[in-house]
Amino acid sequence: QVQLVESGGGLVQPGGSLRLSCAASVASGDTFRSYAMGWIRHGPGKEREVVATITWSGGSTYYADSVKSRFTISRDNAKNTVYLQMNSLKPEDTAVYYCAARFGPTTEVPNKYDYWGQGTQVTVSS
């Protein structure tokens, strides 16, 4: 069992940057590093999209083609926190961004994630 709380969203101009944070609270007897983590976004009129994932060790990452080379996912297991650094933001990146966790391997399929945060709004507009 894990509870997730996102923060760091906001309004930014095209070309700007934001860093999202996800603070995790893990049930007794479990550890944050046991969970594969992902960032999933849901934009207006669009399907949910897994934009980035990271393994428990942080040694393996995945990025959707739409964000590759612009976004960077990382995690700090000592702080029970995962991050998403977003650079060169585009209007198409506008969405609610959710932190998600899954006990097991990472996946790019949104429905396979078991735990979700409340989401944080990212709006890219001039």
Buried (B, 14 or more C-beta within 10 A) or exposed (E): EBBBEBBBBEEBEEEBEBEBBBBBEBEEEEEBBEBBBBBBBBBEEEEBBBBBBBBBEBEEBBBBEEBEEBBBBBBEBEEBBBBBBBBEBEEEBBBBBBBBBBEEEBBBEBEBBEBBBEBBEBBBEE
